[in-house]
Amino acid sequence: MNTVYISDLDGTLLGNNAILSSFSKKVLNELLQQGLQFTVASARSLVSMQMMLKGLNLRLPIIEFNGAFISDLDSGRHEIINSICRDVVESIYKLILEFGCVPFVSSFNGTEDCAYYQDVINDGMRWYLNDRLTSKDRRWRAIEDLTHSFGDRVVCLTVIGDAQQLLELQAAIIQIHGTSVETHLMENQYSPGWYWLTIHDYKATKDQAIQTLVENYGLSESEVVVFGDQINDIKMFKIATRAIAVANANVELKRYATLVIGSNTENSVVKYIHHDFARKIDI
């Protein structure tokens, strides 16, 4: 049986410095030349992934924004876009403001990806904006009124704040829009103490994106092997043939894992794929 391998990025395929090691890149490219079916599924944007995966010769599309987009890494073309209904965006935006927060708005305007910001009200938001601007992320645009961005196809609202505040906001969003959106709340591992609440369309999940990917690319008869470390990986763990957690993974995620391997700092995902792929070739 053919196998397709799909890995999360931060805390899984990448080291703690958010870099794909030269070892992992070299080995993956060698395996890809031999026919390895491999791609990534991440909460990150395509622009961000293009920077960190530069030189990795992926043939399969990538899954970005937790499944909001399925995209070609090299060209940046979006093959699937799961955007949030404008009425829902407007309603959630009002809720966010009521909780004393301000979101970042990620969208596709029909031509290019955009990331809009208005007021930066805490150090967690400031870290994120500075990180993206320092990386010369071309999506970022300052805007006087965030509602002007709602004419785009909005794929994600990102709210950064303290855990309790965002837990209450998340509960309010789920109470009103639970069937139409997907939410994730996690601490930013690169800026400890600051939590991120992301809101996507209900179709924007890694499991649904993986199912679309295997169906559209003739892989529906393949076994699916996934790698992850956080709770936003739970849904893809549930639909995988093999679900593999890294040692540093969230305790809750490990409950859904069929195997736990070494940590993200040890190139563990690529070492596992190398061994597993070589074993299949030898059979």
BAKE-334944 format. One line per 8 residues: number of its first residue (from 1); for each residue x, y, z of C-alpha. Coordinates in nm, 3 decimals, m for minus. Layout:
NUM) X,Y,Z; ...
***
This chain:
1) 0.000,0.000,0.000; 0.123,0.349,m0.083; 0.177,0.592,0.201; 0.140,0.969,0.223; 0.316,1.145,0.510; 0.182,1.476,0.643; 0.356,1.674,0.916; 0.274,1.974,1.128
9) 0.552,2.235,1.136; 0.608,2.423,1.463; 0.707,2.194,1.745; 0.700,1.894,1.512; 0.901,1.911,1.189; 1.076,2.234,1.288; 1.321,2.283,1.571; 1.256,2.523,1.858
17) 1.406,2.801,1.647; 1.127,2.756,1.388; 1.384,2.639,1.133; 1.384,2.324,0.921; 1.727,2.178,0.990; 1.972,2.123,0.706; 1.967,1.751,0.794; 1.589,1.727,0.762
25) 1.582,1.926,0.439; 1.858,1.716,0.282; 1.703,1.382,0.378; 1.352,1.487,0.272; 1.474,1.605,m0.068; 1.656,1.275,m0.120; 1.341,1.081,m0.031; 1.120,1.304,m0.245
33) 1.344,1.225,m0.543; 1.282,0.857,m0.470; 0.905,0.907,m0.483; 0.815,0.997,m0.125; 0.463,1.141,m0.095; 0.504,1.412,0.167; 0.357,1.749,0.258; 0.287,1.971,0.557
41) m0.024,2.089,0.740; 0.021,2.399,0.952; m0.153,2.695,1.113; 0.105,2.911,0.937; 0.049,3.111,0.620; 0.187,3.018,0.279; 0.418,3.321,0.283; 0.567,3.210,0.613
49) 0.606,2.852,0.493; 0.770,2.962,0.168; 1.043,3.124,0.376; 1.111,2.832,0.608; 1.068,2.554,0.348; 1.269,2.723,0.074; 1.461,2.459,m0.120; 1.230,2.173,m0.020
57) 1.100,2.017,m0.341; 0.741,1.933,m0.247; 0.519,1.796,m0.522; 0.199,1.780,m0.319; 0.016,2.099,m0.216; 0.053,2.226,0.138; m0.224,2.275,0.394; m0.206,2.620,0.554
65) m0.405,2.813,0.814; m0.520,2.479,0.962; m0.699,2.391,0.638; m0.832,2.731,0.531; m0.611,2.699,0.223; m0.474,2.411,0.020; m0.199,2.570,m0.187; 0.094,2.513,m0.419
73) 0.407,2.601,m0.221; 0.618,2.727,m0.511; 0.366,2.937,m0.703; 0.153,3.039,m0.405; m0.164,2.950,m0.595; m0.457,2.854,m0.372; m0.632,2.542,m0.495; m0.892,2.541,m0.216
81) m1.009,2.841,m0.009; m1.234,2.794,0.295; m1.327,3.148,0.398; m1.558,3.262,0.676; m1.901,3.398,0.581; m1.894,3.778,0.597; m2.194,3.796,0.831; m2.013,3.566,1.071
89) m1.693,3.769,1.047; m1.882,4.089,1.132; m2.061,3.928,1.427; m1.743,3.777,1.572; m1.554,4.103,1.523; m1.812,4.282,1.738; m1.773,4.015,2.007; m1.396,4.052,2.000
97) m1.427,4.427,2.056; m1.674,4.371,2.342; m1.408,4.163,2.517; m1.158,4.448,2.487; m0.951,4.279,2.218; m0.845,4.365,1.864; m0.785,4.095,1.600; m0.546,4.053,1.313
105) m0.741,3.972,0.994; m0.597,3.725,0.741; m0.759,3.713,0.399; m0.733,3.663,0.024; m0.840,3.967,m0.177; m0.877,3.785,m0.508; m0.520,3.855,m0.612; m0.298,3.812,m0.308
113) m0.294,3.716,0.059; m0.335,3.997,0.310; m0.289,4.038,0.685; m0.449,4.351,0.825; m0.385,4.522,1.157; m0.520,4.833,1.323; m0.441,4.883,1.693; m0.163,4.684,1.863
121) m0.270,4.675,2.226; m0.034,4.432,2.401; 0.316,4.289,2.386; 0.192,3.958,2.244; 0.046,4.135,1.942; 0.358,4.349,1.916; 0.582,4.041,1.911; 0.379,3.885,1.630
129) 0.372,4.199,1.417; 0.743,4.265,1.466; 0.826,3.903,1.384; 0.632,3.920,1.058; 0.763,4.262,0.955; 1.120,4.160,1.035; 1.069,3.857,0.812; 0.954,4.092,0.533
137) 0.617,3.917,0.518; 0.455,4.091,0.220; 0.098,4.031,0.340; 0.095,4.289,0.617; m0.106,4.610,0.581; m0.191,4.876,0.838; m0.555,4.983,0.805; m0.759,5.259,0.970
145) m1.073,5.049,1.000; m1.053,4.670,1.012; m1.407,4.635,0.879; m1.277,4.758,0.543; m1.097,4.424,0.511; m1.421,4.226,0.536; m1.480,4.262,0.162; m1.191,4.015,0.114
153) m1.231,3.643,0.165; m1.142,3.634,0.535; m0.986,3.302,0.635; m0.875,3.373,0.991; m0.924,3.614,1.279; m0.632,3.599,1.524; m0.676,3.739,1.875; m0.376,3.759,2.109
161) m0.412,3.810,2.483; m0.407,3.637,2.821; m0.547,3.288,2.861; m0.853,3.362,3.077; m0.970,3.651,2.861; m0.944,3.440,2.546; m1.109,3.138,2.705; m1.414,3.352,2.781
169) m1.412,3.501,2.431; m1.382,3.156,2.277; m1.679,3.031,2.481; m1.890,3.327,2.367; m1.800,3.267,2.003; m1.880,2.896,2.027; m2.212,2.966,2.197; m2.323,3.186,1.907
177) m2.136,3.047,1.606; m2.021,2.702,1.713; m2.153,2.522,1.405; m2.009,2.766,1.154; m1.656,2.821,1.286; m1.352,2.631,1.410; m1.156,2.784,1.701; m0.816,2.705,1.850
185) m0.660,2.847,2.165; m0.289,2.787,2.226; 0.008,2.951,2.391; 0.264,3.098,2.151; 0.569,2.882,2.211; 0.798,3.156,2.079; 0.646,3.427,2.301; 0.555,3.248,2.628
193) 0.271,3.386,2.835; 0.076,3.512,2.537; m0.212,3.305,2.402; m0.355,3.300,2.051; m0.719,3.242,1.969; m0.771,3.171,1.599; m1.111,3.159,1.432; m1.162,2.985,1.098
201) m1.452,2.860,0.890; m1.586,2.522,1.006; m1.448,2.360,0.689; m1.096,2.482,0.770; m0.961,2.184,0.964; m0.659,1.969,0.898; m0.859,1.648,0.876; m1.097,1.783,0.611
209) m0.806,1.930,0.417; m0.620,1.598,0.424; m0.927,1.414,0.301; m0.965,1.664,0.016; m0.597,1.633,m0.067; m0.591,1.253,m0.091; m0.911,1.247,m0.296; m0.795,1.513,m0.543
217) m0.447,1.372,m0.594; m0.519,1.004,m0.644; m0.410,0.906,m0.295; m0.742,0.780,m0.161; m0.610,0.423,m0.146; m0.298,0.526,0.043; m0.240,0.496,0.415; m0.212,0.836,0.580
225) 0.065,0.893,0.835; 0.053,1.223,1.026; 0.283,1.393,1.274; 0.188,1.661,1.526; 0.237,1.820,1.866; m0.065,2.038,1.950; m0.439,2.011,2.007; m0.514,2.155,1.662
233) m0.369,1.826,1.531; m0.626,1.608,1.711; m0.873,1.595,1.423; m0.609,1.483,1.173; m0.486,1.224,1.425; m0.838,1.080,1.437; m0.858,1.019,1.061; m0.501,0.897,1.006
241) m0.392,0.539,0.954; m0.099,0.614,1.184; m0.091,0.919,1.411; 0.255,0.997,1.545; 0.323,1.248,1.821; 0.664,1.392,1.899; 0.790,1.355,2.257; 0.728,1.723,2.331
249) 0.365,1.702,2.218; 0.065,1.818,2.418; m0.051,1.553,2.666; m0.404,1.558,2.525; m0.278,1.494,2.171; m0.071,1.197,2.284; m0.394,1.022,2.385; m0.481,0.998,2.016
257) m0.135,0.888,1.902; m0.054,0.539,1.778; 0.313,0.609,1.850; 0.527,0.867,2.029; 0.872,0.933,1.882; 1.161,1.163,1.981; 1.132,1.538,2.018; 1.118,1.805,1.749
265) 1.475,1.908,1.832; 1.611,1.567,1.723; 1.490,1.559,1.359; 1.261,1.280,1.481; 0.992,1.317,1.215; 1.236,1.292,0.925; 1.426,1.005,1.088; 1.100,0.815,1.127
273) 0.995,0.882,0.767; 1.340,0.779,0.640; 1.327,0.448,0.824; 0.964,0.379,0.735; 1.002,0.470,0.368; 1.318,0.262,0.332; 1.142,m0.035,0.488; 0.858,m0.008,0.236
281) 1.099,0.012,m0.059; 1.280,m0.302,0.061; 0.957,m0.504,0.086
***
